[in-house]
Amino acid sequence: MALHLPSGRPSLRRDLPTGGHLDRRAFLGLGAAGLAAAGLAGCSLGKASAPDTSKEEPVEGDWGGELIEPGLERPDVTLTTMDGEPFPFREATEGEFAILFFGYTSCPDVCPTSLALLSRAIDELGDDREDVVVYFVSVDPDRDTPELLARYTSHFSDRIVGVTGSADAIADAAARYGIFYELHEPDADGYYAVDHTASFTGIDGKGRLRVVWPSEVDVDDLASDLRHLR
């Protein structure tokens, strides 16, 4: 099924409370056919919540994720690479086939499981694996330094690149793609958990977000979708 978005720029709701820099939220309202299919993870949750797509027009082919029609443009934000260099996302990914996944390195379950799944699906592409880049965007910039992101992503695949940035830049990018996240207050030991959307999104070679996958997507279905999107 395809999720059909309204024409023009979608309405944007950002809620950045003033109660401390750790309590930040980002959410994009896209109406009833929004990106709620993404699901929400508290990095202990993997439950998906799908919109009613019973009245949507069928799309040719079998897809493991939800197609987005007509697609969303890449966010025009500047993040930070694992080398600590500025990363103007729209310019740097021009013509690139990419997957965008928002998470954090301290996540105990959803993030490592999803990155391992993405790595396996990309490897199924054989020689075409070099055409795909996964951008793992940290929603926890205070802890996830560029150096830590480099070490973390290296455990999964050379096709996975860690990206971070300022809290405002990350919130902006997340909001544009309907990603929710919330950093909880730290406990007595300074540890805090992060709730975040447990999904990843595919960007085609024309720079449009075209498909959203739940974290529990089948690896073969994901690999098949990647072949379709290329």
Order of alpha helices (4+ residues) and beta strands (2+ residues): beta-beta-beta-beta-beta-beta-beta-alpha-beta-alpha-beta-alpha-beta-alpha-beta-beta-beta-beta-alpha
